[in-house]
Amino acid sequence: MLRQRIITALLIALPLLGILLFAPAQWIVVALAIVLLLGAWEWSGFIQPTSQLLQIAYVLIIGGLMAGWYYHSHWIYPYTLLFISVLWWIAASAWIIFFPQFSTRHVTGLIGMLVLLPMWVALVLLSMHPDRGAQYILCLLLLVTSTDIGAYFTGRALGKHKLAPYVSPGKTWEGVAGGLISSMIIAVLAAYWFQLRWFPFVVLSLITAMFSIVGDLTESLFKRHSGLKDSSHILPGHGGILDRIDSITAAAPVFVYGLMYLNVIA
């Protein structure tokens, strides 16, 4: 299983790196849109629709909102949208801790929009940065990946205290600590690379890493409510698109909002 996961990850990572480093910003936006719509299709399965027409309708609604913001971003300014998203992810943290068994189909559908759209907006904003957009996206992906890998191996080696047993029984507090330490290493290197004040950037990166875990747990919560082990089987050894981007759904808006707050990006 681990070998299959590594092979699939490489098959995803190499084209992604090619797009980020060499493709025009418009191509990155299109690639992000495709990922978002695939994620919306998978999220529609959490609603337990009675027909595929309802799933298609859900994806079209997501796509319409996405296009509406892209062509008319003055309707809701990015800073405001990302601030709302950060508030949502704080609320999601409380939901996971205090009300993990609560959900309805309508709530699940609404949450899908709060999960997917701000992530896409945040990544599009990074991609449109005139000088280092691709590098900032790559930094975000490295922060999330290092958190995931550090948490996985530390949890396997040392994990004893369950983080959220109802939502994801395999995750432990020891794994969280390992993930945060891994992300801190990436954050220090990134601060040096971007020539940023290291302390506020490292703090932002640690907050981003913590919320990436919340994003992972949130998807696990809705999979559990819908009785699914994976969001789909499109990626061998990994499950679905959502199973790969769940951490980014929370990390991206938090990271970009923080960069805006620190005046790193406009």
CYANA upper distance limits for C-alpha pairs under 8 A (distance plus 0.5 A):
  1 MET  CA      5 ARG  CA      6.69
  1 MET  CA    237 GLY  CA      6.65
  2 LEU  CA      6 ILE  CA      6.71
  2 LEU  CA    237 GLY  CA      8.09
  3 ARG  CA      7 ILE  CA      6.78
  4 GLN  CA      8 THR  CA      6.64
  4 GLN  CA    236 PRO  CA      7.38
  4 GLN  CA    237 GLY  CA      6.00
  5 ARG  CA      9 ALA  CA      6.47
  5 ARG  CA    236 PRO  CA      7.54
  5 ARG  CA    237 GLY  CA      5.23
  5 ARG  CA    238 HIS  CA      6.54
  6 ILE  CA     10 LEU  CA      6.70
  7 ILE  CA     11 LEU  CA      6.79
  8 THR  CA     12 ILE  CA      6.78
  8 THR  CA    235 LEU  CA      7.44
  8 THR  CA    236 PRO  CA      7.00
  8 THR  CA    237 GLY  CA      7.63
  8 THR  CA    238 HIS  CA      8.13
  9 ALA  CA     13 ALA  CA      6.40
 10 LEU  CA     14 LEU  CA      6.46
 11 LEU  CA     15 PRO  CA      7.59
 12 ILE  CA     16 LEU  CA      6.77
 13 ALA  CA     17 LEU  CA      6.52
 14 LEU  CA     18 GLY  CA      6.79
 15 PRO  CA     19 ILE  CA      6.72
 16 LEU  CA     20 LEU  CA      6.64
 17 LEU  CA     21 LEU  CA      6.43
 18 GLY  CA     22 PHE  CA      6.20
 18 GLY  CA     23 ALA  CA      7.59
 19 ILE  CA     23 ALA  CA      5.28
 19 ILE  CA     24 PRO  CA      8.49
 19 ILE  CA     27 TRP  CA      7.91
 19 ILE  CA     28 ILE  CA      7.02
 20 LEU  CA     28 ILE  CA      7.18
 20 LEU  CA    134 ALA  CA      5.70
 20 LEU  CA    135 GLN  CA      8.40
 20 LEU  CA    137 ILE  CA      8.44
 20 LEU  CA    138 LEU  CA      8.16
 21 LEU  CA    134 ALA  CA      6.69
 21 LEU  CA    135 GLN  CA      8.34
 23 ALA  CA     27 TRP  CA      6.56
 23 ALA  CA     28 ILE  CA      7.38
 24 PRO  CA     28 ILE  CA      7.27
 25 ALA  CA     29 VAL  CA      6.86
 25 ALA  CA    127 SER  CA      6.34
 25 ALA  CA    128 MET  CA      6.70
 26 GLN  CA     30 VAL  CA      6.81
 27 TRP  CA     31 ALA  CA      6.62
 28 ILE  CA     32 LEU  CA      6.58
 28 ILE  CA    124 VAL  CA      8.39
 28 ILE  CA    127 SER  CA      7.32
 29 VAL  CA     33 ALA  CA      6.63
 29 VAL  CA    124 VAL  CA      6.46
 29 VAL  CA    127 SER  CA      7.77
 30 VAL  CA     34 ILE  CA      6.80
 31 ALA  CA     35 VAL  CA      6.89
 32 LEU  CA     36 LEU  CA      6.60
 32 LEU  CA    120 TRP  CA      7.25
 32 LEU  CA    123 LEU  CA      8.21
 32 LEU  CA    124 VAL  CA      8.16
 33 ALA  CA     37 LEU  CA      6.67
 33 ALA  CA    120 TRP  CA      7.82
 34 ILE  CA     38 LEU  CA      6.72
 35 VAL  CA     39 GLY  CA      6.61
 35 VAL  CA    241 ILE  CA      7.83
 36 LEU  CA     40 ALA  CA      6.60
 36 LEU  CA    116 LEU  CA      7.15
 36 LEU  CA    117 LEU  CA      8.37
 36 LEU  CA    120 TRP  CA      7.36
 37 LEU  CA     41 TRP  CA      6.73
 37 LEU  CA     59 VAL  CA      6.75
 37 LEU  CA     62 ILE  CA      7.85
 37 LEU  CA     63 GLY  CA      7.25
 38 LEU  CA     42 GLU  CA      6.91
 38 LEU  CA    241 ILE  CA      7.34
 39 GLY  CA     43 TRP  CA      6.58
 39 GLY  CA    116 LEU  CA      8.11
 39 GLY  CA    241 ILE  CA      6.28
 39 GLY  CA    242 LEU  CA      5.94
 40 ALA  CA     44 SER  CA      6.60
 40 ALA  CA     58 TYR  CA      7.88
 40 ALA  CA     59 VAL  CA      6.02
 40 ALA  CA     62 ILE  CA      7.46
 40 ALA  CA    112 GLY  CA      7.82
 40 ALA  CA    116 LEU  CA      7.81
 41 TRP  CA     45 GLY  CA      7.44
 41 TRP  CA     55 GLN  CA      6.91
 41 TRP  CA     56 ILE  CA      7.86
 41 TRP  CA     58 TYR  CA      8.03
 41 TRP  CA     59 VAL  CA      6.28
 42 GLU  CA     46 PHE  CA      7.80
 42 GLU  CA    231 SER  CA      6.25
 42 GLU  CA    232 SER  CA      7.12
 42 GLU  CA    240 GLY  CA      8.05
 42 GLU  CA    241 ILE  CA      8.14
 42 GLU  CA    242 LEU  CA      7.51
 43 TRP  CA     47 ILE  CA      7.71
 43 TRP  CA    109 GLY  CA      8.35
 43 TRP  CA    112 GLY  CA      6.89
 43 TRP  CA    231 SER  CA      7.82
 43 TRP  CA    242 LEU  CA      8.18
 44 SER  CA     48 GLN  CA      7.64
 44 SER  CA     49 PRO  CA      7.65
 44 SER  CA     55 GLN  CA      5.93
 44 SER  CA     58 TYR  CA      7.03
 44 SER  CA     59 VAL  CA      8.08
 44 SER  CA    109 GLY  CA      7.56
 45 GLY  CA     49 PRO  CA      7.07
 45 GLY  CA     55 GLN  CA      7.76
 45 GLY  CA    226 SER  CA      8.42
 45 GLY  CA    231 SER  CA      8.19
 46 PHE  CA    105 ARG  CA      8.43
 46 PHE  CA    108 THR  CA      7.59
 46 PHE  CA    222 PHE  CA      6.93
 46 PHE  CA    223 LYS  CA      6.96
 46 PHE  CA    225 HIS  CA      8.16
 46 PHE  CA    226 SER  CA      5.78
 47 ILE  CA    105 ARG  CA      5.47
 47 ILE  CA    106 HIS  CA      8.00
 47 ILE  CA    108 THR  CA      6.55
 47 ILE  CA    109 GLY  CA      6.73
 47 ILE  CA    226 SER  CA      7.75
 48 GLN  CA    105 ARG  CA      7.84
 48 GLN  CA    226 SER  CA      7.32
 49 PRO  CA     54 LEU  CA      6.63
 49 PRO  CA     55 GLN  CA      7.11
 50 THR  CA     54 LEU  CA      7.70
 51 SER  CA     55 GLN  CA      7.51
 52 GLN  CA     56 ILE  CA      6.64
 53 LEU  CA     57 ALA  CA      6.56
 54 LEU  CA     58 TYR  CA      6.67
 55 GLN  CA     59 VAL  CA      6.84
 56 ILE  CA     60 LEU  CA      6.65
 57 ALA  CA     61 ILE  CA      6.68
 58 TYR  CA     62 ILE  CA      6.84
 59 VAL  CA     63 GLY  CA      6.56
 60 LEU  CA     64 GLY  CA      6.42
 61 ILE  CA     65 LEU  CA      6.71
 62 ILE  CA     66 MET  CA      6.60
 62 ILE  CA    113 MET  CA      7.32
 62 ILE  CA    117 LEU  CA      8.00
 63 GLY  CA     67 ALA  CA      6.62
 64 GLY  CA     68 GLY  CA      6.43
 65 LEU  CA     69 TRP  CA      6.70
 65 LEU  CA    117 LEU  CA      8.40
 66 MET  CA     70 TYR  CA      6.73
 66 MET  CA    117 LEU  CA      7.16
 66 MET  CA    120 TRP  CA      8.48
 67 ALA  CA     71 TYR  CA      6.64
 68 GLY  CA     72 HIS  CA      6.18
 68 GLY  CA     73 SER  CA      7.94
 69 TRP  CA     73 SER  CA      5.12
 69 TRP  CA     74 HIS  CA      8.37
 69 TRP  CA     75 TRP  CA      7.64
 69 TRP  CA     76 ILE  CA      8.06
 73 SER  CA     77 TYR  CA      6.45
 73 SER  CA     78 PRO  CA      7.74
 76 ILE  CA     80 THR  CA      7.16
 76 ILE  CA     81 LEU  CA      6.89
 77 TYR  CA     81 LEU  CA      6.73
 78 PRO  CA     82 LEU  CA      6.47
 78 PRO  CA    121 VAL  CA      7.89
 78 PRO  CA    122 ALA  CA      8.47
 79 TYR  CA     83 PHE  CA      6.57
 79 TYR  CA    257 TYR  CA      7.18
 79 TYR  CA    260 MET  CA      8.04
 80 THR  CA     84 ILE  CA      6.77
 81 LEU  CA     85 SER  CA      6.75
 81 LEU  CA    118 PRO  CA      7.48
 82 LEU  CA     86 VAL  CA      6.64
 82 LEU  CA    118 PRO  CA      6.84
 82 LEU  CA    122 ALA  CA      7.95
 82 LEU  CA    253 PRO  CA      6.11
 82 LEU  CA    254 VAL  CA      7.81
 82 LEU  CA    256 VAL  CA      8.34
 82 LEU  CA    257 TYR  CA      6.39
 83 PHE  CA     87 LEU  CA      6.87
 83 PHE  CA    257 TYR  CA      7.33
 84 ILE  CA     88 TRP  CA      6.74
 85 SER  CA     89 TRP  CA      6.77
 85 SER  CA    114 LEU  CA      7.31
 85 SER  CA    118 PRO  CA      6.84
 85 SER  CA    253 PRO  CA      7.14
 85 SER  CA    254 VAL  CA      8.29
 86 VAL  CA     90 ILE  CA      6.79
 86 VAL  CA    253 PRO  CA      7.31
 86 VAL  CA    254 VAL  CA      6.38
 87 LEU  CA     91 ALA  CA      6.77
 88 TRP  CA     92 ALA  CA      6.57
 88 TRP  CA    114 LEU  CA      7.95
 89 TRP  CA     93 SER  CA      6.75
 89 TRP  CA    211 PHE  CA      7.91
 89 TRP  CA    214 VAL  CA      8.02
 89 TRP  CA    215 GLY  CA      8.37
 89 TRP  CA    250 ALA  CA      7.12
 90 ILE  CA     94 ALA  CA      7.23
 91 ALA  CA     95 TRP  CA      6.66
 92 ALA  CA     96 ILE  CA      6.65
 92 ALA  CA    214 VAL  CA      7.91
 92 ALA  CA    218 THR  CA      7.59
 93 SER  CA     97 ILE  CA      6.95
 93 SER  CA    214 VAL  CA      6.71
 94 ALA  CA     98 PHE  CA      6.37
 94 ALA  CA     99 PHE  CA      8.03
 95 TRP  CA     99 PHE  CA      5.38
 95 TRP  CA    100 PRO  CA      6.43
 96 ILE  CA    100 PRO  CA      5.32
 96 ILE  CA    164 ALA  CA      8.13
 96 ILE  CA    167 VAL  CA      7.93
 96 ILE  CA    217 LEU  CA      8.01
 96 ILE  CA    218 THR  CA      7.60
 96 ILE  CA    221 LEU  CA      8.00
 97 ILE  CA    164 ALA  CA      7.76
100 PRO  CA    166 TYR  CA      7.80
100 PRO  CA    167 VAL  CA      7.49
100 PRO  CA    221 LEU  CA      7.44
101 GLN  CA    225 HIS  CA      8.07
103 SER  CA    107 VAL  CA      6.77
103 SER  CA    108 THR  CA      7.12
103 SER  CA    225 HIS  CA      7.87
104 THR  CA    108 THR  CA      6.56
105 ARG  CA    109 GLY  CA      6.77
106 HIS  CA    110 LEU  CA      6.84
107 VAL  CA    111 ILE  CA      6.55
108 THR  CA    112 GLY  CA      6.71
108 THR  CA    222 PHE  CA      7.98
109 GLY  CA    113 MET  CA      7.43
110 LEU  CA    114 LEU  CA      7.18
111 ILE  CA    115 VAL  CA      6.54
112 GLY  CA    116 LEU  CA      6.53
113 MET  CA    117 LEU  CA      6.15
114 LEU  CA    118 PRO  CA      7.07
115 VAL  CA    119 MET  CA      7.38
115 VAL  CA    249 THR  CA      6.33
115 VAL  CA    250 ALA  CA      7.65
116 LEU  CA    120 TRP  CA      6.94
116 LEU  CA    249 THR  CA      6.70
117 LEU  CA    121 VAL  CA      6.73
118 PRO  CA    122 ALA  CA      6.48
118 PRO  CA    249 THR  CA      8.14
118 PRO  CA    252 ALA  CA      8.50
118 PRO  CA    253 PRO  CA      6.52
119 MET  CA    123 LEU  CA      6.75
119 MET  CA    248 ILE  CA      7.60
119 MET  CA    249 THR  CA      5.51
119 MET  CA    250 ALA  CA      7.50
119 MET  CA    251 ALA  CA      8.49
119 MET  CA    252 ALA  CA      5.98
119 MET  CA    253 PRO  CA      6.08
120 TRP  CA    124 VAL  CA      6.53
121 VAL  CA    125 LEU  CA      6.63
121 VAL  CA    253 PRO  CA      8.34
122 ALA  CA    126 LEU  CA      6.90
122 ALA  CA    252 ALA  CA      6.33
122 ALA  CA    253 PRO  CA      5.73
122 ALA  CA    256 VAL  CA      6.41
123 LEU  CA    127 SER  CA      6.63
123 LEU  CA    137 ILE  CA      7.39
123 LEU  CA    252 ALA  CA      7.14
124 VAL  CA    128 MET  CA      6.72
125 LEU  CA    129 HIS  CA      7.18
126 LEU  CA    133 GLY  CA      5.32
126 LEU  CA    134 ALA  CA      7.66
126 LEU  CA    136 TYR  CA      7.02
126 LEU  CA    137 ILE  CA      6.86
126 LEU  CA    256 VAL  CA      7.94
127 SER  CA    133 GLY  CA      4.96
127 SER  CA    134 ALA  CA      6.28
127 SER  CA    137 ILE  CA      7.63
128 MET  CA    133 GLY  CA      6.51
129 HIS  CA    133 GLY  CA      4.94
129 HIS  CA    265 ILE  CA      7.98
132 ARG  CA    136 TYR  CA      6.64
133 GLY  CA    137 ILE  CA      6.87
134 ALA  CA    138 LEU  CA      6.61
135 GLN  CA    139 CYS  CA      6.55
136 TYR  CA    140 LEU  CA      6.72
137 ILE  CA    141 LEU  CA      6.73
138 LEU  CA    142 LEU  CA      6.62
139 CYS  CA    143 LEU  CA      6.67
139 CYS  CA    190 ALA  CA      7.40
140 LEU  CA    144 VAL  CA      6.78
140 LEU  CA    251 ALA  CA      8.27
140 LEU  CA    252 ALA  CA      7.62
140 LEU  CA    255 PHE  CA      7.96
141 LEU  CA    145 THR  CA      6.45
141 LEU  CA    248 ILE  CA      8.12
142 LEU  CA    146 SER  CA      6.31
142 LEU  CA    183 SER  CA      8.49
142 LEU  CA    186 ILE  CA      7.61
143 LEU  CA    147 THR  CA      6.69
143 LEU  CA    183 SER  CA      5.70
143 LEU  CA    186 ILE  CA      6.73
143 LEU  CA    187 ALA  CA      7.62
143 LEU  CA    205 SER  CA      7.71
143 LEU  CA    208 THR  CA      8.46
143 LEU  CA    209 ALA  CA      7.10
144 VAL  CA    148 ASP  CA      6.72
144 VAL  CA    183 SER  CA      7.88
144 VAL  CA    209 ALA  CA      6.64
144 VAL  CA    212 SER  CA      6.88
144 VAL  CA    247 SER  CA      7.23
144 VAL  CA    248 ILE  CA      7.33
144 VAL  CA    251 ALA  CA      7.83
145 THR  CA    149 ILE  CA      6.57
146 SER  CA    150 GLY  CA      6.30
146 SER  CA    179 GLY  CA      7.14
146 SER  CA    182 SER  CA      6.04
146 SER  CA    183 SER  CA      5.95
146 SER  CA    186 ILE  CA      8.03
147 THR  CA    151 ALA  CA      6.43
147 THR  CA    176 VAL  CA      8.42
147 THR  CA    178 GLY  CA      8.07
147 THR  CA    179 GLY  CA      4.42
147 THR  CA    180 LEU  CA      6.38
147 THR  CA    181 ILE  CA      8.35
147 THR  CA    182 SER  CA      6.35
147 THR  CA    183 SER  CA      5.78
147 THR  CA    209 ALA  CA      6.69
147 THR  CA    212 SER  CA      8.48
148 ASP  CA    152 TYR  CA      6.57
148 ASP  CA    179 GLY  CA      6.59
148 ASP  CA    213 ILE  CA      8.47
149 ILE  CA    153 PHE  CA      6.80
149 ILE  CA    179 GLY  CA      7.31
150 GLY  CA    154 THR  CA      6.39
150 GLY  CA    175 GLY  CA      7.51
150 GLY  CA    178 GLY  CA      5.54
150 GLY  CA    179 GLY  CA      4.61
150 GLY  CA    180 LEU  CA      8.05
150 GLY  CA    181 ILE  CA      8.08
150 GLY  CA    182 SER  CA      6.09
151 ALA  CA    155 GLY  CA      6.13
151 ALA  CA    174 GLU  CA      8.09
151 ALA  CA    175 GLY  CA      4.43
151 ALA  CA    176 VAL  CA      5.84
151 ALA  CA    177 ALA  CA      7.59
151 ALA  CA    178 GLY  CA      5.58
151 ALA  CA    179 GLY  CA      4.63
151 ALA  CA    180 LEU  CA      8.28
152 TYR  CA    156 ARG  CA      6.70
152 TYR  CA    175 GLY  CA      6.72
152 TYR  CA    179 GLY  CA      8.22
153 PHE  CA    157 ALA  CA      6.67
153 PHE  CA    175 GLY  CA      7.85
153 PHE  CA    178 GLY  CA      8.48
154 THR  CA    158 LEU  CA      6.23
154 THR  CA    159 GLY  CA      7.28
154 THR  CA    174 GLU  CA      7.08
154 THR  CA    175 GLY  CA      5.46
154 THR  CA    178 GLY  CA      5.89
154 THR  CA    179 GLY  CA      8.13
155 GLY  CA    159 GLY  CA      4.68
155 GLY  CA    160 LYS  CA      8.37
155 GLY  CA    171 LYS  CA      7.38
155 GLY  CA    172 THR  CA      6.49
155 GLY  CA    173 TRP  CA      8.32
155 GLY  CA    174 GLU  CA      6.21
155 GLY  CA    175 GLY  CA      4.44
155 GLY  CA    176 VAL  CA      8.22
155 GLY  CA    178 GLY  CA      8.06
156 ARG  CA    175 GLY  CA      8.19
158 LEU  CA    174 GLU  CA      6.88
158 LEU  CA    175 GLY  CA      8.10
159 GLY  CA    171 LYS  CA      8.36
159 GLY  CA    172 THR  CA      5.95
159 GLY  CA    173 TRP  CA      7.54
159 GLY  CA    174 GLU  CA      5.63
159 GLY  CA    175 GLY  CA      6.66
160 LYS  CA    172 THR  CA      6.98
160 LYS  CA    173 TRP  CA      8.27
160 LYS  CA    174 GLU  CA      7.63
161 HIS  CA    172 THR  CA      5.82
161 HIS  CA    173 TRP  CA      6.26
161 HIS  CA    174 GLU  CA      7.50
162 LYS  CA    169 PRO  CA      7.19
162 LYS  CA    170 GLY  CA      7.81
162 LYS  CA    171 LYS  CA      6.56
162 LYS  CA    172 THR  CA      4.83
162 LYS  CA    173 TRP  CA      6.75
163 LEU  CA    168 SER  CA      8.35
163 LEU  CA    169 PRO  CA      8.10
163 LEU  CA    171 LYS  CA      6.09
163 LEU  CA    172 THR  CA      5.04
163 LEU  CA    173 TRP  CA      5.78
164 ALA  CA    168 SER  CA      6.26
164 ALA  CA    169 PRO  CA      6.87
164 ALA  CA    171 LYS  CA      7.45
164 ALA  CA    172 THR  CA      8.18
165 PRO  CA    169 PRO  CA      4.64
165 PRO  CA    170 GLY  CA      7.96
165 PRO  CA    171 LYS  CA      8.17
167 VAL  CA    217 LEU  CA      7.10
167 VAL  CA    220 SER  CA      6.57
167 VAL  CA    221 LEU  CA      5.65
167 VAL  CA    224 ARG  CA      7.56
168 SER  CA    217 LEU  CA      7.23
168 SER  CA    220 SER  CA      6.94
168 SER  CA    221 LEU  CA      8.14
171 LYS  CA    175 GLY  CA      7.14
171 LYS  CA    176 VAL  CA      8.40
172 THR  CA    176 VAL  CA      7.00
173 TRP  CA    177 ALA  CA      6.85
174 GLU  CA    178 GLY  CA      6.84
175 GLY  CA    179 GLY  CA      6.59
176 VAL  CA    180 LEU  CA      6.68
176 VAL  CA    213 ILE  CA      8.43
177 ALA  CA    181 ILE  CA      6.75
178 GLY  CA    182 SER  CA      6.76
179 GLY  CA    183 SER  CA      6.72
179 GLY  CA    209 ALA  CA      8.24
180 LEU  CA    184 MET  CA      6.59
180 LEU  CA    206 LEU  CA      6.88
180 LEU  CA    209 ALA  CA      6.89
180 LEU  CA    210 MET  CA      7.75
181 ILE  CA    185 ILE  CA      7.10
182 SER  CA    186 ILE  CA      7.28
183 SER  CA    187 ALA  CA      6.58
183 SER  CA    205 SER  CA      7.68
183 SER  CA    206 LEU  CA      7.28
183 SER  CA    209 ALA  CA      7.11
184 MET  CA    188 VAL  CA      6.70
184 MET  CA    202 VAL  CA      7.01
184 MET  CA    205 SER  CA      7.57
184 MET  CA    206 LEU  CA      6.95
185 ILE  CA    189 LEU  CA      6.93
186 ILE  CA    190 ALA  CA      6.51
187 ALA  CA    191 ALA  CA      6.55
187 ALA  CA    201 PHE  CA      7.59
187 ALA  CA    202 VAL  CA      5.80
187 ALA  CA    205 SER  CA      6.44
187 ALA  CA    206 LEU  CA      8.44
188 VAL  CA    192 TYR  CA      6.87
188 VAL  CA    198 TRP  CA      7.02
188 VAL  CA    202 VAL  CA      6.79
189 LEU  CA    193 TRP  CA      6.69
190 ALA  CA    194 PHE  CA      6.51
191 ALA  CA    195 GLN  CA      6.18
191 ALA  CA    196 LEU  CA      5.54
191 ALA  CA    197 ARG  CA      7.25
191 ALA  CA    198 TRP  CA      5.74
191 ALA  CA    201 PHE  CA      6.94
191 ALA  CA    202 VAL  CA      7.90
192 TYR  CA    196 LEU  CA      7.08
192 TYR  CA    198 TRP  CA      7.69
196 LEU  CA    201 PHE  CA      7.54
197 ARG  CA    201 PHE  CA      6.94
198 TRP  CA    202 VAL  CA      6.38
199 PHE  CA    203 VAL  CA      6.70
200 PRO  CA    204 LEU  CA      6.62
200 PRO  CA    262 LEU  CA      8.46
201 PHE  CA    205 SER  CA      6.56
202 VAL  CA    206 LEU  CA      6.64
203 VAL  CA    207 ILE  CA      6.76
204 LEU  CA    208 THR  CA      6.56
204 LEU  CA    255 PHE  CA      7.36
204 LEU  CA    258 GLY  CA      6.84
205 SER  CA    209 ALA  CA      6.58
205 SER  CA    255 PHE  CA      7.65
206 LEU  CA    210 MET  CA      6.70
207 ILE  CA    211 PHE  CA      6.77
207 ILE  CA    254 VAL  CA      8.36
208 THR  CA    212 SER  CA      6.63
208 THR  CA    250 ALA  CA      8.41
208 THR  CA    251 ALA  CA      5.55
208 THR  CA    252 ALA  CA      8.22
208 THR  CA    254 VAL  CA      6.46
208 THR  CA    255 PHE  CA      6.13
209 ALA  CA    213 ILE  CA      7.18
209 ALA  CA    251 ALA  CA      7.22
210 MET  CA    214 VAL  CA      7.19
211 PHE  CA    215 GLY  CA      6.69
211 PHE  CA    247 SER  CA      8.08
211 PHE  CA    250 ALA  CA      6.20
211 PHE  CA    251 ALA  CA      6.07
211 PHE  CA    254 VAL  CA      8.06
212 SER  CA    216 ASP  CA      6.85
212 SER  CA    246 ASP  CA      8.21
212 SER  CA    247 SER  CA      4.70
212 SER  CA    248 ILE  CA      6.57
212 SER  CA    249 THR  CA      8.01
212 SER  CA    250 ALA  CA      5.97
212 SER  CA    251 ALA  CA      5.22
213 ILE  CA    217 LEU  CA      6.70
213 ILE  CA    247 SER  CA      6.54
214 VAL  CA    218 THR  CA      6.49
214 VAL  CA    247 SER  CA      7.72
214 VAL  CA    250 ALA  CA      7.48
215 GLY  CA    219 GLU  CA      6.95
215 GLY  CA    246 ASP  CA      5.84
215 GLY  CA    247 SER  CA      5.08
215 GLY  CA    248 ILE  CA      7.51
215 GLY  CA    249 THR  CA      6.52
215 GLY  CA    250 ALA  CA      5.39
215 GLY  CA    251 ALA  CA      7.83
216 ASP  CA    220 SER  CA      6.86
216 ASP  CA    243 ASP  CA      8.45
216 ASP  CA    246 ASP  CA      5.45
216 ASP  CA    247 SER  CA      5.26
217 LEU  CA    221 LEU  CA      6.54
218 THR  CA    222 PHE  CA      7.04
218 THR  CA    246 ASP  CA      8.35
219 GLU  CA    223 LYS  CA      6.65
219 GLU  CA    242 LEU  CA      8.10
219 GLU  CA    243 ASP  CA      8.18
219 GLU  CA    246 ASP  CA      6.65
220 SER  CA    224 ARG  CA      6.60
221 LEU  CA    225 HIS  CA      6.84
222 PHE  CA    226 SER  CA      6.69
223 LYS  CA    227 GLY  CA      6.48
223 LYS  CA    228 LEU  CA      5.47
223 LYS  CA    229 LYS  CA      7.00
223 LYS  CA    230 ASP  CA      7.59
223 LYS  CA    231 SER  CA      7.47
224 ARG  CA    228 LEU  CA      6.57
224 ARG  CA    229 LYS  CA      7.86
230 ASP  CA    239 GLY  CA      5.67
230 ASP  CA    240 GLY  CA      6.82
230 ASP  CA    243 ASP  CA      7.38
231 SER  CA    239 GLY  CA      6.82
231 SER  CA    240 GLY  CA      5.47
231 SER  CA    241 ILE  CA      7.82
231 SER  CA    242 LEU  CA      6.69
231 SER  CA    243 ASP  CA      6.87
232 SER  CA    239 GLY  CA      5.90
232 SER  CA    240 GLY  CA      4.73
232 SER  CA    241 ILE  CA      7.92
233 HIS  CA    238 HIS  CA      8.12
233 HIS  CA    239 GLY  CA      5.07
233 HIS  CA    240 GLY  CA      5.72
234 ILE  CA    239 GLY  CA      6.75
234 ILE  CA    240 GLY  CA      5.75
234 ILE  CA    241 ILE  CA      7.71
235 LEU  CA    239 GLY  CA      5.78
235 LEU  CA    240 GLY  CA      6.14
235 LEU  CA    241 ILE  CA      7.74
238 HIS  CA    243 ASP  CA      7.24
238 HIS  CA    244 ARG  CA      7.54
239 GLY  CA    243 ASP  CA      6.52
239 GLY  CA    244 ARG  CA      8.40
240 GLY  CA    244 ARG  CA      7.31
241 ILE  CA    245 ILE  CA      6.81
242 LEU  CA    246 ASP  CA      5.81
245 ILE  CA    249 THR  CA      6.75
246 ASP  CA    250 ALA  CA      7.90
247 SER  CA    251 ALA  CA      6.69
248 ILE  CA    252 ALA  CA      5.92
249 THR  CA    253 PRO  CA      7.87
250 ALA  CA    254 VAL  CA      7.06
251 ALA  CA    255 PHE  CA      6.38
252 ALA  CA    256 VAL  CA      6.58
253 PRO  CA    257 TYR  CA      6.36
254 VAL  CA    258 GLY  CA      6.59
255 PHE  CA    259 LEU  CA      6.75
256 VAL  CA    260 MET  CA      6.70
257 TYR  CA    261 TYR  CA      6.63
258 GLY  CA    262 LEU  CA      6.61
259 LEU  CA    263 ASN  CA      6.61
259 LEU  CA    264 VAL  CA      5.61
259 LEU  CA    265 ILE  CA      6.34
260 MET  CA    264 VAL  CA      6.43
260 MET  CA    265 ILE  CA      5.72
260 MET  CA    266 ALA  CA      6.38
